[in-house]
Amino acid sequence: MSGIAGIINLNENKKDRQKINILLDKISHRGDRREVVDIVGGYIGINSNYSFETKIDKNIILMDGKINNLDYLFSKYDIQVDNSLISDSEKICLLFNKVGKEIFKYLKGSFALVIVDKKGNIYLARDFLGRKPLYFYKDDETLMFASEFKSLIEFTNDIKEFPPGSYMVNLLKPEIIKIVDADNYTIIKDQDSDIQEDKLEDYLLKSMDMRINDNNLNLGVWLSGGLDSSLIAALLREFTNKVYTYSVGYDGSPDLEAAKEVSDYLGTKHTDYKLNTEELFSNIPKAIYHLESFDAPLVRSTLGNMIASKISSSSDVIFSGEGGDELFAGYDYFLEYDSSKVIQEELVNAINSLHNTALQRVDRTANAYGVNVKLPMLDENLLNYVLKIPPKNKVRTNTGKYILRKVASKYLPDDIAWRSKEKFWEGSGIEDTLEKKINTIITDKEFSDNRKSPDSPNLRNKEEAYYYKVFNDYYSDIDIDNILSFTQDFN
């Protein structure tokens, strides 16, 4: 876990060390080790729970995240060093020195980074799914950036999200270099579905393997009892006999019961946490402050995710099944389409919205509680293969995730592998509880007046109106169109 920030005046030598510390103080939960680097015109800094090397061969690099293919790129560009003796920061700088800014499009992993080169040029870059957050402000003279926009709001309301799959040089406009586009994936034809299942299983196992190393002492899974998290737990058991699982829900909720069944079947060391309404409701301000959104489904799931993060913080690494619904057509609305072309387009749309929905939730809750989360379903090699699988093998006979369920059947009981999709906040019992309580707080008139207000966004129900009021307590007068998007599959 790390958080980066910077404040630089590129045209004048105006420097204020206090401001970089304010930026970093607002994201101190992202790491307890701080380093501030003095550069021409300003400062950049990092909070991190890891050791890091910031100055390499007159370059400066700060990064939140992990890049998985550095050794492959060393081989591709014939960089001759002993990879085992140098840090990831050194590897990135050696690649940057040889390839230049083009290297950003070839980096695979979860990252937001800043590089200041030998000439003082400042480069920002973010991974193509937006797994790590980044926000910025710029005018003709000044550039500010930070991992969360709560830092920047101390100085400006003109905040923008740094686009996923982009890089930026100095004060120039961010340039998109890598996106998920339906036209980039040629659908597999004339191949037996059994072969596709075997290849999918192989990609899943490789994705898990890549995220496990000798330093991972206690490996855990956020386990809802649904298909994605259950399969992740089952695959993890292929690598270790000791797996910890963590579940959250109301007593007797479908998620808790299904998670217990999976845990018993796999033999994991299981912890479940039974919610109560007052605790859940009292956590709403904290959830919205960390989440930086008032999207109702996202807030619901964040409340549960916060508690899951809290009870799992003793594990060295936590695996999550995020991304399974977006890659494999797990949402109910996919069942409404009878066109493979439309399904493929909607899959791409769902994947490209993750940075403002599930990935934003996971990042904020995990960092709030110091949890190191891995998302194997969103491995780039796996994603590139899955988007070539024919949509008819994902949506079949009114069932989403068909091919993923076929793979899961090798590892899990059928009643889990073929369990119908329930959103976390439904299966855990969170939705019903919150909706009932908030409906007693927000009157019909107040909701109607809010919706009519020219300054109010499109609030979809009373619950979202309540969350918006809390959001404004922290983040008023901000252009939400520059930093937020909203869950499509809204119940």
Summary of the structure (lengths in Angstrom):
residues: 491
radius of gyration: 22.5
end to end distance: 32.5
largest distance: 69.5
contacts: 1705
relative contact order: 0.11
helix: 45%
strand: 18%
